[in-house]
């Protein structure tokens, strides 16, 4: 199965309304902050901190990662959009940035006018995993089990409107099955529930799978992608 890239992390900044070219050569001359629109400890937070370490080493100035989670990342993105357009506030964004502009009627920022993308940082596929000991040891068996017991199986994600949530709903529609979505406020609150066996399935980034496989909490089922 070929992995489809379902999540991408971008580094963004407020759209620069004016640039003082006289000061461009000494940028940065003070600390820079990177806003993470998810909870601390997640994969995007890790990406941000790796980037911050490299930039701090290159620039010789402090680079601080600040978490501003909530509202499908719009709180964090709004903090970037509303900051001074001087390059000292950067932000991290995923494909939720694009999805929010489509599915939310009113946003606290204009995605086209208030935000400028700098660079693509990382891409990662999602993986569908099942609870250890489940009879659904393959994707086909999971679909069969879900069809026999509609509405009886659930899957966890990092929150309503998140990329794993959208991926899970697309899978439900494609397979014509009924799974109950259980949202959490980020990766960290979800982790102990997974360890305790509270969920039948989980949709997560492949980068977040190693620990649960090592712990024996879940087994691989399949990557989201085109067969």
Secondary structure, 3 states (H helix, E strand, C coil): CEECCCEEEEEEEECCCCCCHHHHCCCCCCCEEEEECCCCCCHHHHHHHHHHHHHHHHHCCCEEEEECCCHHHHHHHHHHHCCCCCCCEEEEECCHHHHHHHHCCCCCCCCCCCEEEEEEEEEECEEEEEECCCCCCCHHHHHHHHHHCCCCEEEEECCCCCHHHHHHHHHHHHHCCCEEEEECCCHHHHHHHHHCCCCCEEEEEHHHCHHHHHHCCEEEEEECEEC
